[in-house]
Amino acid sequence: SSIAGIALLIVLLFWKEFKIVLFDADYTTTLGFHVKFIDTLMTSFIVIAIVMGLQTVGVVLMSAMLLAPAAAARQWTN
């Protein structure tokens, strides 16, 4: 769909900023980026991905795709 294409394009344009904010928001602020805007943009894309995924694969698979990486990372760290 066109929404997915637009979202992918924007994610590709902001890829570096997303990585910096996820790694260290304070450092991103010192570089002069607007962290609140980037966080809002990232959250919006998560919501779009969830809504599109629910329509495509269903609730159970989307829940697993959202929770499994976080649960696996939690098991591998102290």
mmCIF file as gemmi writes it, N, C-alpha and C atoms, coordinates in Angstrom:
data_model
loop_
_atom_site.group_PDB
_atom_site.id
_atom_site.type_symbol
_atom_site.label_atom_id
_atom_site.label_alt_id
_atom_site.label_comp_id
_atom_site.label_asym_id
_atom_site.label_entity_id
_atom_site.label_seq_id
_atom_site.pdbx_PDB_ins_code
_atom_site.Cartn_x
_atom_site.Cartn_y
_atom_site.Cartn_z
_atom_site.occupancy
_atom_site.B_iso_or_equiv
_atom_site.pdbx_formal_charge
_atom_site.auth_seq_id
_atom_site.auth_asym_id
_atom_site.pdbx_PDB_model_num
ATOM 1 N N . SER Axp A 1 ? 0.829 -1.187 0 1 0 ? 1 A 1
ATOM 2 C CA . SER Axp A 1 ? 0 0 0 1 0 ? 1 A 1
ATOM 3 C C . SER Axp A 1 ? 0.87 1.245 0 1 0 ? 1 A 1
ATOM 4 N N . SER Axp A 2 ? 0.269 2.353 -0.295 1 0 ? 2 A 1
ATOM 5 C CA . SER Axp A 2 ? 1.018 3.604 -0.4 1 0 ? 2 A 1
ATOM 6 C C . SER Axp A 2 ? 1.499 4.095 0.97 1 0 ? 2 A 1
ATOM 7 N N . ILE Axp A 3 ? 0.742 3.796 2.021 1 0 ? 3 A 1
ATOM 8 C CA . ILE Axp A 3 ? 1.153 4.22 3.366 1 0 ? 3 A 1
ATOM 9 C C . ILE Axp A 3 ? 2.444 3.521 3.766 1 0 ? 3 A 1
ATOM 10 N N . ALA Axp A 4 ? 2.549 2.244 3.453 1 0 ? 4 A 1
ATOM 11 C CA . ALA Axp A 4 ? 3.76 1.494 3.774 1 0 ? 4 A 1
ATOM 12 C C . ALA Axp A 4 ? 4.958 2.034 2.994 1 0 ? 4 A 1
ATOM 13 N N . GLY Axp A 5 ? 4.754 2.389 1.739 1 0 ? 5 A 1
ATOM 14 C CA . GLY Axp A 5 ? 5.838 2.947 0.933 1 0 ? 5 A 1
ATOM 15 C C . GLY Axp A 5 ? 6.318 4.287 1.46 1 0 ? 5 A 1
ATOM 16 N N . ILE Axp A 6 ? 5.382 5.131 1.832 1 0 ? 6 A 1
ATOM 17 C CA . ILE Axp A 6 ? 5.743 6.44 2.395 1 0 ? 6 A 1
ATOM 18 C C . ILE Axp A 6 ? 6.463 6.257 3.727 1 0 ? 6 A 1
ATOM 19 N N . ALA Axp A 7 ? 5.956 5.354 4.564 1 0 ? 7 A 1
ATOM 20 C CA . ALA Axp A 7 ? 6.591 5.099 5.859 1 0 ? 7 A 1
ATOM 21 C C . ALA Axp A 7 ? 8.008 4.568 5.672 1 0 ? 7 A 1
ATOM 22 N N . LEU Axp A 8 ? 8.199 3.66 4.727 1 0 ? 8 A 1
ATOM 23 C CA . LEU Axp A 8 ? 9.527 3.119 4.461 1 0 ? 8 A 1
ATOM 24 C C . LEU Axp A 8 ? 10.481 4.203 3.99 1 0 ? 8 A 1
ATOM 25 N N . LEU Axp A 9 ? 10.022 5.078 3.141 1 0 ? 9 A 1
ATOM 26 C CA . LEU Axp A 9 ? 10.856 6.169 2.652 1 0 ? 9 A 1
ATOM 27 C C . LEU Axp A 9 ? 11.278 7.094 3.796 1 0 ? 9 A 1
ATOM 28 N N . ILE Axp A 10 ? 10.349 7.436 4.661 1 0 ? 10 A 1
ATOM 29 C CA . ILE Axp A 10 ? 10.675 8.327 5.782 1 0 ? 10 A 1
ATOM 30 C C . ILE Axp A 10 ? 11.62 7.64 6.764 1 0 ? 10 A 1
ATOM 31 N N . VAL Axp A 11 ? 11.412 6.343 7.002 1 0 ? 11 A 1
ATOM 32 C CA . VAL Axp A 11 ? 12.32 5.61 7.89 1 0 ? 11 A 1
ATOM 33 C C . VAL Axp A 11 ? 13.734 5.593 7.308 1 0 ? 11 A 1
ATOM 34 N N . LEU Axp A 12 ? 13.849 5.384 6.007 1 0 ? 12 A 1
ATOM 35 C CA . LEU Axp A 12 ? 15.164 5.401 5.376 1 0 ? 12 A 1
ATOM 36 C C . LEU Axp A 12 ? 15.821 6.772 5.464 1 0 ? 12 A 1
ATOM 37 N N . LEU Axp A 13 ? 15.025 7.825 5.353 1 0 ? 13 A 1
ATOM 38 C CA . LEU Axp A 13 ? 15.574 9.18 5.455 1 0 ? 13 A 1
ATOM 39 C C . LEU Axp A 13 ? 16.052 9.511 6.867 1 0 ? 13 A 1
ATOM 40 N N . PHE Axp A 14 ? 15.344 8.997 7.881 1 0 ? 14 A 1
ATOM 41 C CA . PHE Axp A 14 ? 15.676 9.295 9.278 1 0 ? 14 A 1
ATOM 42 C C . PHE Axp A 14 ? 16.399 8.153 9.974 1 0 ? 14 A 1
ATOM 43 N N . TRP Axp A 15 ? 16.957 7.213 9.241 1 0 ? 15 A 1
ATOM 44 C CA . TRP Axp A 15 ? 17.568 6.02 9.841 1 0 ? 15 A 1
ATOM 45 C C . TRP Axp A 15 ? 18.683 6.379 10.826 1 0 ? 15 A 1
ATOM 46 N N . LYS Axp A 16 ? 19.572 7.284 10.442 1 0 ? 16 A 1
ATOM 47 C CA . LYS Axp A 16 ? 20.68 7.657 11.314 1 0 ? 16 A 1
ATOM 48 C C . LYS Axp A 16 ? 20.173 8.32 12.592 1 0 ? 16 A 1
ATOM 49 N N . GLU Axp A 17 ? 19.192 9.186 12.464 1 0 ? 17 A 1
ATOM 50 C CA . GLU Axp A 17 ? 18.651 9.864 13.635 1 0 ? 17 A 1
ATOM 51 C C . GLU Axp A 17 ? 17.957 8.882 14.571 1 0 ? 17 A 1
ATOM 52 N N . PHE Axp A 18 ? 17.234 7.91 14.006 1 0 ? 18 A 1
ATOM 53 C CA . PHE Axp A 18 ? 16.585 6.895 14.832 1 0 ? 18 A 1
ATOM 54 C C . PHE Axp A 18 ? 17.619 6.112 15.632 1 0 ? 18 A 1
ATOM 55 N N . LYS Axp A 19 ? 18.698 5.705 14.984 1 0 ? 19 A 1
ATOM 56 C CA . LYS Axp A 19 ? 19.73 4.94 15.674 1 0 ? 19 A 1
ATOM 57 C C . LYS Axp A 19 ? 20.376 5.749 16.785 1 0 ? 19 A 1
ATOM 58 N N . ILE Axp A 20 ? 20.651 7.024 16.522 1 0 ? 20 A 1
ATOM 59 C CA . ILE Axp A 20 ? 21.297 7.861 17.536 1 0 ? 20 A 1
ATOM 60 C C . ILE Axp A 20 ? 20.374 8.057 18.737 1 0 ? 20 A 1
ATOM 61 N N . VAL Axp A 21 ? 19.088 8.322 18.494 1 0 ? 21 A 1
ATOM 62 C CA . VAL Axp A 21 ? 18.142 8.529 19.593 1 0 ? 21 A 1
ATOM 63 C C . VAL Axp A 21 ? 17.995 7.252 20.41 1 0 ? 21 A 1
ATOM 64 N N . LEU Axp A 22 ? 17.911 6.106 19.756 1 0 ? 22 A 1
ATOM 65 C CA . LEU Axp A 22 ? 17.769 4.853 20.488 1 0 ? 22 A 1
ATOM 66 C C . LEU Axp A 22 ? 19.009 4.528 21.315 1 0 ? 22 A 1
ATOM 67 N N . PHE Axp A 23 ? 20.173 4.925 20.831 1 0 ? 23 A 1
ATOM 68 C CA . PHE Axp A 23 ? 21.402 4.648 21.564 1 0 ? 23 A 1
ATOM 69 C C . PHE Axp A 23 ? 21.59 5.595 22.744 1 0 ? 23 A 1
ATOM 70 N N . ASP Axp A 24 ? 21.455 6.904 22.494 1 0 ? 24 A 1
ATOM 71 C CA . ASP Axp A 24 ? 21.664 7.876 23.568 1 0 ? 24 A 1
ATOM 72 C C . ASP Axp A 24 ? 20.949 9.188 23.225 1 0 ? 24 A 1
ATOM 73 N N . ALA Axp A 25 ? 19.83 9.43 23.894 1 0 ? 25 A 1
ATOM 74 C CA . ALA Axp A 25 ? 19.024 10.624 23.611 1 0 ? 25 A 1
ATOM 75 C C . ALA Axp A 25 ? 19.742 11.906 24.044 1 0 ? 25 A 1
ATOM 76 N N . ASP Axp A 26 ? 20.496 11.854 25.13 1 0 ? 26 A 1
ATOM 77 C CA . ASP Axp A 26 ? 21.209 13.057 25.584 1 0 ? 26 A 1
ATOM 78 C C . ASP Axp A 26 ? 22.274 13.481 24.572 1 0 ? 26 A 1
ATOM 79 N N . TYR Axp A 27 ? 23.003 12.515 24.039 1 0 ? 27 A 1
ATOM 80 C CA . TYR Axp A 27 ? 24.008 12.809 23.013 1 0 ? 27 A 1
ATOM 81 C C . TYR Axp A 27 ? 23.347 13.389 21.766 1 0 ? 27 A 1
ATOM 82 N N . THR Axp A 28 ? 22.176 12.859 21.42 1 0 ? 28 A 1
ATOM 83 C CA . THR Axp A 28 ? 21.448 13.366 20.261 1 0 ? 28 A 1
ATOM 84 C C . THR Axp A 28 ? 21.066 14.825 20.465 1 0 ? 28 A 1
ATOM 85 N N . THR Axp A 29 ? 20.686 15.176 21.678 1 0 ? 29 A 1
ATOM 86 C CA . THR Axp A 29 ? 20.353 16.565 21.99 1 0 ? 29 A 1
ATOM 87 C C . THR Axp A 29 ? 21.575 17.459 21.833 1 0 ? 29 A 1
ATOM 88 N N . THR Axp A 30 ? 22.734 16.997 22.263 1 0 ? 30 A 1
ATOM 89 C CA . THR Axp A 30 ? 23.947 17.807 22.135 1 0 ? 30 A 1
ATOM 90 C C . THR Axp A 30 ? 24.354 17.995 20.674 1 0 ? 30 A 1
ATOM 91 N N . LEU Axp A 31 ? 23.952 17.06 19.809 1 0 ? 31 A 1
ATOM 92 C CA . LEU Axp A 31 ? 24.236 17.212 18.385 1 0 ? 31 A 1
ATOM 93 C C . LEU Axp A 31 ? 23.285 18.193 17.701 1 0 ? 31 A 1
ATOM 94 N N . GLY Axp A 32 ? 22.218 18.588 18.397 1 0 ? 32 A 1
ATOM 95 C CA . GLY Axp A 32 ? 21.303 19.588 17.871 1 0 ? 32 A 1
ATOM 96 C C . GLY Axp A 32 ? 20.032 19.027 17.253 1 0 ? 32 A 1
ATOM 97 N N . PHE Axp A 33 ? 19.785 17.737 17.43 1 0 ? 33 A 1
ATOM 98 C CA . PHE Axp A 33 ? 18.567 17.139 16.888 1 0 ? 33 A 1
ATOM 99 C C . PHE Axp A 33 ? 17.414 17.36 17.861 1 0 ? 33 A 1
ATOM 100 N N . HIS Axp A 34 ? 16.203 17.357 17.344 1 0 ? 34 A 1
ATOM 101 C CA . HIS Axp A 34 ? 15.005 17.48 18.167 1 0 ? 34 A 1
ATOM 102 C C . HIS Axp A 34 ? 14.55 16.077 18.558 1 0 ? 34 A 1
ATOM 103 N N . VAL Axp A 35 ? 14.915 15.654 19.757 1 0 ? 35 A 1
ATOM 104 C CA . VAL Axp A 35 ? 14.659 14.296 20.216 1 0 ? 35 A 1
ATOM 105 C C . VAL Axp A 35 ? 13.172 14.017 20.323 1 0 ? 35 A 1
ATOM 106 N N . LYS Axp A 36 ? 12.404 14.973 20.787 1 0 ? 36 A 1
ATOM 107 C CA . LYS Axp A 36 ? 10.961 14.77 20.949 1 0 ? 36 A 1
ATOM 108 C C . LYS Axp A 36 ? 10.294 14.497 19.591 1 0 ? 36 A 1
ATOM 109 N N . PHE Axp A 37 ? 10.695 15.228 18.557 1 0 ? 37 A 1
ATOM 110 C CA . PHE Axp A 37 ? 10.149 15.016 17.218 1 0 ? 37 A 1
ATOM 111 C C . PHE Axp A 37 ? 10.522 13.625 16.694 1 0 ? 37 A 1
ATOM 112 N N . ILE Axp A 38 ? 11.764 13.239 16.871 1 0 ? 38 A 1
ATOM 113 C CA . ILE Axp A 38 ? 12.218 11.934 16.387 1 0 ? 38 A 1
ATOM 114 C C . ILE Axp A 38 ? 11.521 10.817 17.152 1 0 ? 38 A 1
ATOM 115 N N . ASP Axp A 39 ? 11.351 10.976 18.465 1 0 ? 39 A 1
ATOM 116 C CA . ASP Axp A 39 ? 10.616 9.983 19.261 1 0 ? 39 A 1
ATOM 117 C C . ASP Axp A 39 ? 9.161 9.864 18.798 1 0 ? 39 A 1
ATOM 118 N N . THR Axp A 40 ? 8.531 10.998 18.543 1 0 ? 40 A 1
ATOM 119 C CA . THR Axp A 40 ? 7.147 10.985 18.066 1 0 ? 40 A 1
ATOM 120 C C . THR Axp A 40 ? 7.045 10.313 16.704 1 0 ? 40 A 1
ATOM 121 N N . LEU Axp A 41 ? 7.984 10.601 15.833 1 0 ? 41 A 1
ATOM 122 C CA . LEU Axp A 41 ? 8.005 9.985 14.511 1 0 ? 41 A 1
ATOM 123 C C . LEU Axp A 41 ? 8.194 8.47 14.613 1 0 ? 41 A 1
ATOM 124 N N . MET Axp A 42 ? 9.111 8.049 15.464 1 0 ? 42 A 1
ATOM 125 C CA . MET Axp A 42 ? 9.364 6.623 15.659 1 0 ? 42 A 1
ATOM 126 C C . MET Axp A 42 ? 8.137 5.916 16.234 1 0 ? 42 A 1
ATOM 127 N N . THR Axp A 43 ? 7.49 6.524 17.203 1 0 ? 43 A 1
ATOM 128 C CA . THR Axp A 43 ? 6.288 5.946 17.793 1 0 ? 43 A 1
ATOM 129 C C . THR Axp A 43 ? 5.165 5.858 16.766 1 0 ? 43 A 1
ATOM 130 N N . SER Axp A 44 ? 5.057 6.871 15.924 1 0 ? 44 A 1
ATOM 131 C CA . SER Axp A 44 ? 4.039 6.844 14.873 1 0 ? 44 A 1
ATOM 132 C C . SER Axp A 44 ? 4.258 5.679 13.917 1 0 ? 44 A 1
ATOM 133 N N . PHE Axp A 45 ? 5.501 5.423 13.574 1 0 ? 45 A 1
ATOM 134 C CA . PHE Axp A 45 ? 5.786 4.309 12.667 1 0 ? 45 A 1
ATOM 135 C C . PHE Axp A 45 ? 5.557 2.959 13.333 1 0 ? 45 A 1
ATOM 136 N N . ILE Axp A 46 ? 5.782 2.874 14.625 1 0 ? 46 A 1
ATOM 137 C CA . ILE Axp A 46 ? 5.469 1.636 15.338 1 0 ? 46 A 1
ATOM 138 C C . ILE Axp A 46 ? 3.96 1.388 15.301 1 0 ? 46 A 1
ATOM 139 N N . VAL Axp A 47 ? 3.18 2.44 15.519 1 0 ? 47 A 1
ATOM 140 C CA . VAL Axp A 47 ? 1.724 2.309 15.474 1 0 ? 47 A 1
ATOM 141 C C . VAL Axp A 47 ? 1.258 1.911 14.08 1 0 ? 47 A 1
ATOM 142 N N . ILE Axp A 48 ? 1.823 2.541 13.044 1 0 ? 48 A 1
ATOM 143 C CA . ILE Axp A 48 ? 1.459 2.18 11.668 1 0 ? 48 A 1
ATOM 144 C C . ILE Axp A 48 ? 1.796 0.719 11.388 1 0 ? 48 A 1
ATOM 145 N N . ALA Axp A 49 ? 2.961 0.274 11.827 1 0 ? 49 A 1
ATOM 146 C CA . ALA Axp A 49 ? 3.359 -1.12 11.601 1 0 ? 49 A 1
ATOM 147 C C . ALA Axp A 49 ? 2.425 -2.084 12.328 1 0 ? 49 A 1
ATOM 148 N N . ILE Axp A 50 ? 2.014 -1.732 13.533 1 0 ? 50 A 1
ATOM 149 C CA . ILE Axp A 50 ? 1.108 -2.6 14.289 1 0 ? 50 A 1
ATOM 150 C C . ILE Axp A 50 ? -0.255 -2.676 13.613 1 0 ? 50 A 1
ATOM 151 N N . VAL Axp A 51 ? -0.788 -1.534 13.208 1 0 ? 51 A 1
ATOM 152 C CA . VAL Axp A 51 ? -2.105 -1.523 12.567 1 0 ? 51 A 1
ATOM 153 C C . VAL Axp A 51 ? -2.073 -2.313 11.26 1 0 ? 51 A 1
ATOM 154 N N . MET Axp A 52 ? -1.052 -2.095 10.449 1 0 ? 52 A 1
ATOM 155 C CA . MET Axp A 52 ? -0.96 -2.825 9.184 1 0 ? 52 A 1
ATOM 156 C C . MET Axp A 52 ? -0.716 -4.308 9.432 1 0 ? 52 A 1
ATOM 157 N N . GLY Axp A 53 ? 0.082 -4.631 10.441 1 0 ? 53 A 1
ATOM 158 C CA . GLY Axp A 53 ? 0.341 -6.032 10.758 1 0 ? 53 A 1
ATOM 159 C C . GLY Axp A 53 ? -0.885 -6.75 11.293 1 0 ? 53 A 1
ATOM 160 N N . LEU Axp A 54 ? -1.687 -6.061 12.095 1 0 ? 54 A 1
ATOM 161 C CA . LEU Axp A 54 ? -2.915 -6.672 12.601 1 0 ? 54 A 1
ATOM 162 C C . LEU Axp A 54 ? -3.859 -7.027 11.463 1 0 ? 54 A 1
ATOM 163 N N . GLN Axp A 55 ? -3.938 -6.153 10.482 1 0 ? 55 A 1
ATOM 164 C CA . GLN Axp A 55 ? -4.801 -6.431 9.34 1 0 ? 55 A 1
ATOM 165 C C . GLN Axp A 55 ? -4.238 -7.554 8.474 1 0 ? 55 A 1
ATOM 166 N N . THR Axp A 56 ? -2.925 -7.686 8.447 1 0 ? 56 A 1
ATOM 167 C CA . THR Axp A 56 ? -2.292 -8.659 7.568 1 0 ? 56 A 1
ATOM 168 C C . THR Axp A 56 ? -2.18 -10.043 8.193 1 0 ? 56 A 1
ATOM 169 N N . VAL Axp A 57 ? -1.618 -10.139 9.39 1 0 ? 57 A 1
ATOM 170 C CA . VAL Axp A 57 ? -1.305 -11.452 9.966 1 0 ? 57 A 1
ATOM 171 C C . VAL Axp A 57 ? -2.105 -11.803 11.21 1 0 ? 57 A 1
ATOM 172 N N . GLY Axp A 58 ? -2.754 -10.847 11.834 1 0 ? 58 A 1
ATOM 173 C CA . GLY Axp A 58 ? -3.57 -11.153 12.993 1 0 ? 58 A 1
ATOM 174 C C . GLY Axp A 58 ? -2.93 -10.778 14.313 1 0 ? 58 A 1
ATOM 175 N N . VAL Axp A 59 ? -3.742 -10.891 15.349 1 0 ? 59 A 1
ATOM 176 C CA . VAL Axp A 59 ? -3.34 -10.444 16.69 1 0 ? 59 A 1
ATOM 177 C C . VAL Axp A 59 ? -2.248 -11.315 17.286 1 0 ? 59 A 1
ATOM 178 N N . VAL Axp A 60 ? -2.379 -12.624 17.159 1 0 ? 60 A 1
ATOM 179 C CA . VAL Axp A 60 ? -1.429 -13.527 17.812 1 0 ? 60 A 1
ATOM 180 C C . VAL Axp A 60 ? -0.024 -13.358 17.232 1 0 ? 60 A 1
ATOM 181 N N . LEU Axp A 61 ? 0.09 -13.32 15.921 1 0 ? 61 A 1
ATOM 182 C CA . LEU Axp A 61 ? 1.409 -13.186 15.302 1 0 ? 61 A 1
ATOM 183 C C . LEU Axp A 61 ? 2.01 -11.809 15.55 1 0 ? 61 A 1
ATOM 184 N N . MET Axp A 62 ? 1.208 -10.769 15.532 1 0 ? 62 A 1
ATOM 185 C CA . MET Axp A 62 ? 1.733 -9.43 15.813 1 0 ? 62 A 1
ATOM 186 C C . MET Axp A 62 ? 2.196 -9.321 17.262 1 0 ? 62 A 1
ATOM 187 N N . SER Axp A 63 ? 1.464 -9.926 18.182 1 0 ? 63 A 1
ATOM 188 C CA . SER Axp A 63 ? 1.897 -9.924 19.58 1 0 ? 63 A 1
ATOM 189 C C . SER Axp A 63 ? 3.23 -10.631 19.731 1 0 ? 63 A 1
ATOM 190 N N . ALA Axp A 64 ? 3.366 -11.75 19.047 1 0 ? 64 A 1
ATOM 191 C CA . ALA Axp A 64 ? 4.625 -12.498 19.12 1 0 ? 64 A 1
ATOM 192 C C . ALA Axp A 64 ? 5.774 -11.699 18.515 1 0 ? 64 A 1
ATOM 193 N N . MET Axp A 65 ? 5.53 -11.009 17.402 1 0 ? 65 A 1
ATOM 194 C CA . MET Axp A 65 ? 6.596 -10.243 16.755 1 0 ? 65 A 1
ATOM 195 C C . MET Axp A 65 ? 7.006 -9.026 17.579 1 0 ? 65 A 1
ATOM 196 N N . LEU Axp A 66 ? 6.102 -8.509 18.394 1 0 ? 66 A 1
ATOM 197 C CA . LEU Axp A 66 ? 6.443 -7.379 19.247 1 0 ? 66 A 1
ATOM 198 C C . LEU Axp A 66 ? 7.118 -7.806 20.548 1 0 ? 66 A 1
ATOM 199 N N . LEU Axp A 67 ? 6.673 -8.901 21.12 1 0 ? 67 A 1
ATOM 200 C CA . LEU Axp A 67 ? 7.155 -9.308 22.438 1 0 ? 67 A 1
ATOM 201 C C . LEU Axp A 67 ? 8.366 -10.234 22.404 1 0 ? 67 A 1
ATOM 202 N N . ALA Axp A 68 ? 8.486 -11.071 21.397 1 0 ? 68 A 1
ATOM 203 C CA . ALA Axp A 68 ? 9.577 -12.056 21.362 1 0 ? 68 A 1
ATOM 204 C C . ALA Axp A 68 ? 10.966 -11.415 21.359 1 0 ? 68 A 1
ATOM 205 N N . PRO Axp A 69 ? 11.254 -10.397 20.552 1 0 ? 69 A 1
ATOM 206 C CA . PRO Axp A 69 ? 12.602 -9.802 20.61 1 0 ? 69 A 1
ATOM 207 C C . PRO Axp A 69 ? 12.932 -9.19 21.965 1 0 ? 69 A 1
ATOM 208 N N . ALA Axp A 70 ? 11.961 -8.531 22.581 1 0 ? 70 A 1
ATOM 209 C CA . ALA Axp A 70 ? 12.205 -7.931 23.894 1 0 ? 70 A 1
ATOM 210 C C . ALA Axp A 70 ? 12.434 -9.008 24.951 1 0 ? 70 A 1
ATOM 211 N N . ALA Axp A 71 ? 11.663 -10.089 24.897 1 0 ? 71 A 1
ATOM 212 C CA . ALA Axp A 71 ? 11.836 -11.178 25.86 1 0 ? 71 A 1
ATOM 213 C C . ALA Axp A 71 ? 13.179 -11.877 25.665 1 0 ? 71 A 1
ATOM 214 N N . ALA Axp A 72 ? 13.59 -12.069 24.416 1 0 ? 72 A 1
ATOM 215 C CA . ALA Axp A 72 ? 14.883 -12.7 24.145 1 0 ? 72 A 1
ATOM 216 C C . ALA Axp A 72 ? 16.032 -11.809 24.617 1 0 ? 72 A 1
ATOM 217 N N . ALA Axp A 73 ? 15.942 -10.51 24.375 1 0 ? 73 A 1
ATOM 218 C CA . ALA Axp A 73 ? 16.992 -9.589 24.822 1 0 ? 73 A 1
ATOM 219 C C . ALA Axp A 73 ? 17.067 -9.552 26.332 1 0 ? 73 A 1
ATOM 220 N N . ARG Axp A 74 ? 15.924 -9.623 26.988 1 0 ? 74 A 1
ATOM 221 C CA . ARG Axp A 74 ? 15.905 -9.623 28.461 1 0 ? 74 A 1
ATOM 222 C C . ARG Axp A 74 ? 16.591 -10.87 29.029 1 0 ? 74 A 1
ATOM 223 N N . GLN Axp A 75 ? 16.43 -12.011 28.355 1 0 ? 75 A 1
ATOM 224 C CA . GLN Axp A 75 ? 17.055 -13.249 28.819 1 0 ? 75 A 1
ATOM 225 C C . GLN Axp A 75 ? 18.572 -13.23 28.614 1 0 ? 75 A 1
ATOM 226 N N . TRP Axp A 76 ? 19.055 -12.51 27.618 1 0 ? 76 A 1
ATOM 227 C CA . TRP Axp A 76 ? 20.491 -12.501 27.293 1 0 ? 76 A 1
ATOM 228 C C . TRP Axp A 76 ? 21.281 -11.439 28.055 1 0 ? 76 A 1
ATOM 229 N N . THR Axp A 77 ? 20.587 -10.554 28.792 1 0 ? 77 A 1
ATOM 230 C CA . THR Axp A 77 ? 21.293 -9.495 29.525 1 0 ? 77 A 1
ATOM 231 C C . THR Axp A 77 ? 21.095 -9.698 31.021 1 0 ? 77 A 1
ATOM 232 N N . ASN Axp A 78 ? 21.913 -9.028 31.78 1 0 ? 78 A 1
ATOM 233 C CA . ASN Axp A 78 ? 21.792 -9.089 33.25 1 0 ? 78 A 1
ATOM 234 C C . ASN Axp A 78 ? 20.844 -8.023 33.732 1 0 ? 78 A 1
